Amino acid sequence: MEEIDAKTEKEIKELYEGNDTSYLIFSIKEHRYAFKSSLIQEIVYGSKIHVIPFAPDYIEGVLNCRGNPFTVINVLKMDKEENSEINEKVFLLFKRDDDNFCIHISNIEVFFEPEAEDILADKVKYKFKFIPIFDPDRIEEQLCADLGKDE
């Protein structure tokens, strides 16, 4: 019985604290991305976004998550893509020490653990296709550049 409890405890710990070899596959409209599960703080559904006036158009506003504000970024608008409106209200909050921001996404597809040989520096293999690994530092760099801040 103790073995089962220890195994269950380990699985719960990995689920909530993140497993360094586990990835999340998510989509933003027709684009698919991968992201290390251990770098995700939370996935929020259906939350209200509070608009920020005079912000770049890719900043949709601020989301309140248990009293903590997260800047909501629309990556499609940041990349100046046509048809960049996202109808679904799903937000991926990143676990970061220096700032609080999240991205507006369409769908969570799956959490999975790829084989070591299927993980490259900028992509991961899932269902025989390579999915790009999402880089949140790119967002921070763009925000700093557009808002005139030093990193």
N, C-alpha and C positions, 0 to 999 in steps of 0.2 A: 504493500500500500504506500509506503514512503517513497518508493521509486516512482510510482505514478504521480504522487503529489509533487515531487521534485521536477519531473518532466513537465507537468502542467505549469508549474511556477516558472520554469525556464521559457516555455512557449509564451506565456503571458508577458514576461519581462521583455522578450524579443519583440512581441507585438506592440507593446506600449513604449518601449525605450528605443526601438529601432534595431534592426539587424543590419550590420554593415554590408552584407552580401545580398540583401533583399532590395529589389527595385520596384517602383511604382510605374506602371504604364498609364498615361493619361492622354486625353486629346483636347485640343483647342480647335473646334470645328473639324476640318479634315486633317489637321496636322497631329501627328503622334509624337510624344516625347517620353523619355525615361528619366527617372530621378531616384537617387538613393533614398530608401525609406528612412534611414537614420537621420536625414537632414530635413524631414518634414515635421513640423510642429503639430499641424492639425489640418483636417479637411472640414470645411464649413459649407453647409447647404442652406440655401434660402435666406441668407442674412441680408438685411437692408444696408445699402451703401449710402453714405452721406456725402453729397457732392461738395467739392472744394472749388470755389470760384477762382478764376485766373490761373488755373493749373494747366499744364500741357494736356492735350486731349486724350492721351493714352492713360492718364491718371483718372480713373473713373470716380474716385472719391476715397472715403475712409470707411472701413468696416470695424465695428466694435466687437471684440472677442473677449468677453469677461472683463471688461474695463480697460483693455489694452487696444489702442488704435493701430490698425494695419492699413497702410496705403495700398489700394487696389489698382493693379496694373493690368491693362489690356495689351498683351504682347502683340496681337495682330495690328492694333493701332500704332504701337511703337515701331513696328516694321513697315508701317504705311501700306498695309494690304487693303485691297478693296473688300467690301462686304465684311467688315471687321466687328460687327455687332454680335455679341454672344447672348443668346436667349436664355440659356440655362443659368441658374444661380448657384454655381459651385465654385468654391475658392480654395486654393491650395496655399496654406500658410507655411512659410519657411522658418526653420529653426536657425536663427542668426543672433549673434551677440551684439552686433553694432547697429542694427536697424530692424524695423518691423514693416515688412511689406509682404503682399501676397499677389498671386496672379489669378485672374478670372479664367476659368477653364470650362470646357463643355462636359467632360465625362471622366470618371475614374474607370479604367478598364480592368486592371488586375495588379495585384502584388505578386511578384514571383522572384525566385532565386535562380539566376542564370549560372551556367557552368563557368568556371574561371576563364576558359579560353573564349567564351562568348562576350567578355567584357573588354572593350578597348577604351582608350583615353577619352574619346568623345562620343561613343555609341555602344549600344548593347544589343545582342541578338535576341530576338523574341519571335517565335513562330517563323523561323527561317528568314527573317528580315532584320536588317539593322535599324534600330530606332535611335535617333540622336539623343544624347543626354542633355537635359535642360541645364543651362548655366545661369543661375540667379545673379552672379557677379556682373554679368552683362547689363542687367537691369539697373543695378546700383551705379555702374559707370555712366549709363545714359542719364539717369536721374541727376547725378552730380554735374554732368556736363550741361544739361538743360536748365538746372536751377542755379548754376554758377557756384557750386560748392566744391571744396577740396575733399578728397576721399578721406 
